[in-house]
């Protein structure tokens, strides 16, 4: 089938000035986009003079803060003045030395007696030298009375041989498995539930 170009809709036909309009609009769009990007990049460039001024102000603030803290520390600082020493602290009397020696002797004797009271520590671990020790830190448990097992009596089951009573949902006229059949069964069950009947 052949079609003439003149038969095509006017929006499809080429017009003589169409290429010029496209070029002008493309140049105009690129210019606006480039200008926006240039202005945005100019806002993001750091200003060296402003940065230097901010850095100078920060340095001055930090220096002033440090000077204030140092002045407060010096004002609050207390000089250590040792208490005057007595001669007795420098030269111990023989009585003090004897008391100290007696205390050391008593402590040594007590520790030896304590070591003898304790069981000998096992150094060799083999079957021949095994000495069983009871469990430590164990609380004796009390026996818990167990309940005797009582089997539950079987309930009698009633078995009905034959067909169950037909329900309304069984009379849906649509083919089984279809959406209409499912909706019909749902409506019938809902209707019988609202009526309070078992059918």
Buried (B, 14 or more C-beta within 10 A) or exposed (E): EEEEEEEEEEEEEEEEEEEEEEEEEEEEEEEEEEEEEEEEEEEEEEEEEEEEEEEEEEEEEEEEEEEEEEEEEEEEEEEEEEEEEEEEEEEEEEEEEEEEEEEEEEEEEEEEEEEEEEEEEEEEEEEEEEEEEEEEEEEEEEEEEEEEEEEEEEEEEEEEEEEEEEBBBEEBEEEEEEEEBEEBBEEBEEEBEEEEEEE
